[in-house]
Amino acid sequence: MMTIFNKASIVAAAFSAFLARPCISFQVPNPITLDAARGLKCSRVGAATALTVLSSSLVSEESTTTTISLDPEAIQLKDDLIALADKTSRGFSATRSDRNKAKTIINNLAKYSPSDEPAAAYYTDNSNEANRSTLAGKWTLIYTDAPDITSLEGGPLSTAKLGRIGQECNPPSIKNVIEWTRPEWASSLPFSGGESSRVLQKVCCEGSATKDNPRQVDLKIAGLELSGVNNNDDDGSGKNAGIGGSLFNGPAGFFESNPVKLQGPLTAPFGKFEILYLDDGMRITKTYQGYYAVNVRDENEWF
């Protein structure tokens, strides 16, 4: 049986060859349109499937027993923010003026947050969350001004193409997910995987919060996960053939057959974030470095 050290070396080699610049930031997928924010189905640019974003006016989830009705001004601010995120390609192409505008919208929208205890899902005393918007669930990032994220999208010859970025909150776990896909220039190369093949990089953290500070979540780093979704048009003969065979299906095939979970017995501080706004369909956070992130719940989950 292959030792963990040998397997780790192969994993590291395959992963480093695939990813241009792996990122462990806390904080985005392709642009989202204003129509999507109003509850209409649309197709993401560069994505294979359509998604539905929860309506910004009235949102009701199965997990809650109440329907949140938002102030008309909050609805307009959300629409303005989503439109700006679309215009600036998730903030990647935002100018200083765009970022200042986003900051102004966010600060105004924060005044209308319907959640007085947005971090309640991560209370250490396991308080009841009934009839409350929750941080728990899967989120997709649509806007950020964090430079370690906006610099992730490489040039035309990058070894991997940045896809969607999201976060899975399952208290006390928080997993930050980055999707990497095959670059267009590699489509004709052997062992590069299928057109929709992708590698999911997950930075695993543990979150905690207290009633004394109901808008802040403290983070501790817990580990790293790598998995693949191959979706190759080939016959898939190498899918279950171990390390060597799975390499024929590219990095996604490799990690699909050989997922990696690296987690030690200890955790270490990994920063914190403040929840400025939370309803059933949108979440806005501010990192301890002062950067903003706008997230929405996607009806069609991608991770």
C-alpha positions in Angstrom: 0.0 0.0 0.0 1.3 3.5 -0.9 2.5 5.4 2.1 0.9 8.6 3.0 4.1 10.5 2.3 4.3 9.1 -1.3 0.7 9.8 -1.9 1.1 13.3 -0.5 4.0 14.0 -2.9 1.9 12.9 -5.9 -1.0 15.0 -4.7 1.1 18.1 -4.3 2.7 17.7 -7.7 -0.6 17.2 -9.5 -2.2 20.1 -7.6 0.6 22.5 -8.2 0.6 21.8 -11.9 -3.1 22.5 -12.1 -3.5 25.6 -10.0 -1.9 28.9 -10.9 -2.1 30.5 -7.4 -4.0 28.5 -4.8 -5.7 30.8 -2.4 -6.8 30.3 1.2 -8.7 33.6 1.6 -12.0 33.7 3.3 -13.5 35.4 0.5 -16.4 34.6 -6.6 -18.3 33.0 -9.4 -19.3 34.5 -12.7 -21.4 37.7 -12.9 -25.0 37.6 -11.7 -27.6 39.7 -13.5 -30.2 42.0 -12.0 -33.0 39.9 -13.4 -31.6 36.9 -11.4 -31.8 38.9 -8.2 -35.5 39.5 -8.8 -36.1 35.8 -8.8 -35.8 35.1 -12.5 -33.8 32.2 -13.9 -30.7 33.1 -15.9 -27.5 31.5 -17.2 -24.2 32.5 -15.7 -21.5 33.5 -18.2 -19.2 30.6 -18.7 -21.4 28.2 -16.6 -23.2 25.2 -18.0 -26.3 25.4 -15.9 -28.8 28.1 -15.0 -29.4 29.3 -11.5 -32.1 31.0 -9.6 -31.4 33.6 -6.9 -33.9 34.2 -4.2 -36.1 37.2 -4.7 -34.9 40.4 -3.0 -38.3 41.4 -1.9 -40.0 38.5 -0.1 -38.0 35.3 0.7 -39.3 32.3 2.5 -37.2 29.2 3.3 -38.4 25.8 4.3 -36.1 25.9 7.3 -37.8 29.0 8.8 -41.3 29.6 10.0 -41.6 33.2 9.1 -41.4 35.3 5.9 -39.1 38.3 5.9 -40.5 41.4 4.4 -37.9 43.9 3.5 -38.1 47.7 3.4 -38.5 49.1 -0.1 -35.4 51.1 0.3 -33.5 47.9 1.2 -34.8 46.2 -1.9 -33.6 49.0 -4.1 -30.2 49.0 -2.4 -29.9 45.2 -3.0 -30.8 45.7 -6.6 -28.2 48.5 -7.0 -25.5 46.4 -5.3 -26.2 43.3 -7.5 -26.2 45.5 -10.6 -22.8 47.0 -9.6 -21.4 43.5 -9.0 -22.6 42.5 -12.5 -21.1 45.6 -14.1 -17.7 45.1 -12.4 -17.4 41.3 -13.0 -17.7 40.4 -9.3 -15.5 43.4 -8.4 -12.6 42.0 -10.5 -12.7 45.0 -12.8 -14.0 47.6 -10.3 -12.4 51.0 -10.3 -11.8 53.0 -7.2 -15.1 54.9 -7.9 -16.9 51.5 -8.2 -15.5 50.3 -4.9 -16.4 53.5 -3.1 -20.0 53.2 -4.5 -20.2 49.6 -3.4 -19.0 50.6 0.1 -21.7 53.3 0.3 -24.4 51.0 -0.8 -23.3 48.3 1.7 -23.1 50.8 4.6 -26.6 52.0 3.8 -28.0 48.5 3.4 -26.5 47.4 6.7 -29.0 49.8 8.4 -31.9 47.6 7.1 -30.5 44.2 8.1 -33.5 42.2 9.4 -31.2 40.1 11.6 -30.2 41.4 15.0 -28.2 38.3 15.8 -26.8 37.2 12.4 -24.0 35.1 13.9 -26.5 33.0 16.1 -25.8 29.8 14.1 -22.3 29.8 15.5 -23.1 30.6 19.2 -21.0 28.4 21.4 -24.0 27.8 23.7 -26.2 26.3 21.0 -28.9 28.9 21.3 -32.2 28.3 19.6 -32.4 29.9 16.1 -36.1 29.5 15.4 -37.7 32.2 13.3 -34.4 33.7 12.4 -32.4 34.2 9.2 -29.4 31.9 9.5 -25.8 32.0 8.3 -25.9 28.2 7.8 -26.1 26.8 4.3 -24.3 27.2 1.0 -23.4 30.7 -0.3 -21.9 32.0 -3.6 -19.8 35.1 -3.7 -20.9 37.7 -6.2 -18.8 40.7 -5.2 -15.6 41.4 -3.3 -12.9 44.1 -3.1 -10.4 41.7 -1.4 -7.2 41.9 -3.5 -6.2 38.3 -2.8 -9.4 37.2 -4.6 -9.6 39.8 -7.4 -6.0 38.9 -8.3 -6.8 35.2 -8.7 -8.0 35.4 -12.3 -4.9 34.7 -14.3 -4.1 35.5 -17.9 -4.9 33.4 -21.1 -2.0 31.0 -20.4 -2.8 30.2 -16.8 -2.6 26.6 -15.8 -6.1 26.7 -14.3 -9.2 28.8 -14.9 -10.9 30.4 -11.9 -14.6 29.4 -11.6 -17.0 30.0 -8.8 -16.2 30.7 -5.2 -18.5 29.9 -2.3 -18.7 28.9 1.3 -20.4 26.1 3.1 -21.6 27.0 6.6 -22.5 23.9 8.7 -21.9 25.0 12.3 -19.3 24.8 13.7 -17.7 24.1 10.3 -17.0 26.8 7.7 -15.5 25.6 4.4 -14.3 28.2 1.8 -14.7 26.7 -1.7 -12.8 27.7 -4.8 -13.6 26.0 -8.1 -10.9 25.6 -10.7 -11.7 24.5 -14.3 -9.7 23.5 -17.3 -8.3 26.5 -19.2 -9.5 26.9 -22.8 -5.9 26.6 -24.2 -5.6 23.1 -22.7 -8.7 21.6 -24.4 -6.7 19.9 -27.1 -4.1 18.4 -24.7 -4.2 14.8 -23.5 -4.9 14.1 -19.8 -6.5 17.5 -19.3 -10.0 16.3 -18.5 -13.4 17.1 -19.9 -14.7 20.6 -20.7 -16.8 20.7 -17.5 -14.2 19.0 -15.3 -13.3 20.9 -12.2 -11.3 20.8 -9.0 -12.8 22.0 -5.7 -10.3 23.4 -3.2 -11.8 23.8 0.3 -10.1 25.6 3.1 -11.7 24.2 6.3 -12.3 26.4 9.3 -14.2 26.3 12.6 -16.3 29.3 13.5 -17.6 30.5 16.9 -19.6 33.4 18.1 -21.1 34.7 21.3 -24.2 36.7 22.3 -22.0 39.4 23.6 -20.9 40.1 20.0 -23.8 38.7 17.8 -22.4 40.0 14.5 -18.9 38.6 14.7 -17.6 35.1 13.8 -14.1 34.1 14.9 -12.3 31.6 12.7 -9.7 28.9 13.3 -8.0 27.0 10.5 -8.7 23.3 10.6 -7.5 21.8 7.3 -7.6 21.5 3.6 -9.8 19.4 1.2 -9.3 18.7 -2.5 -11.9 16.9 -4.6 -12.7 16.6 -8.3 -15.7 16.4 -10.6 -14.4 14.8 -13.9 -17.4 14.9 -16.3 -15.1 13.6 -19.0 -16.6 12.5 -22.3 -14.1 9.6 -22.4 -15.0 6.0 -21.4 -13.8 6.7 -17.9 -11.7 3.6 -17.8 -9.1 5.3 -15.5 -11.7 6.6 -13.0 -11.2 3.7 -10.6 -7.8 2.6 -11.6 -5.9 4.2 -8.8 -3.3 7.0 -8.8 -1.8 6.1 -12.2 -5.0 5.5 -14.1 -6.8 8.5 -12.7 -4.1 10.9 -14.0 -5.2 10.1 -17.5 -8.4 12.0 -16.8 -6.6 15.1 -15.8 -6.4 16.8 -12.3 -10.2 16.6 -11.9 -10.1 12.9 -12.5 -7.2 12.4 -10.2 -8.9 14.2 -7.3 -12.2 12.5 -8.0 -10.6 9.1 -7.6 -8.2 10.3 -4.8 -9.9 13.1 -2.7 -7.6 14.6 -0.2 -8.5 15.6 3.4 -5.7 17.1 5.5 -6.8 17.8 9.0 -4.7 17.8 12.2 -5.6 17.5 15.8 -5.0 21.2 16.5 -6.5 24.4 15.1 -5.0 27.9 14.8 -6.5 31.4 14.7 -7.5 32.4 11.1 -9.1 35.8 11.6 -12.6 36.9 12.0 -15.4 38.6 10.0 -18.3 40.9 10.8 -21.8 40.2 9.4 -23.1 43.6 8.2 -26.3 42.3 6.5 -28.2 39.0 6.5 -31.5 38.0 5.2 -32.7 34.6 3.7 -31.1 35.3 0.3 -28.2 37.7 0.8 -25.3 38.0 3.2 -22.7 40.8 3.4 -19.6 40.5 5.5 -16.5 42.5 6.3 -13.2 40.9 7.1 -10.9 42.0 9.9 -8.7 43.5 7.2 -11.5 45.8 6.1 -12.6 44.0 2.9 -16.2 43.4 1.9 -17.9 40.3 0.5 -21.4 40.0 -0.9 -22.9 36.5 -1.1 -26.2 35.0 -2.3 -27.8 31.6 -1.9 -28.1 29.7 -5.2 -31.1 27.6 -5.7 -29.0 25.2 -7.8 -26.1 24.1 -5.6 -22.7 23.6 -7.3 -20.7 22.1 -4.5 
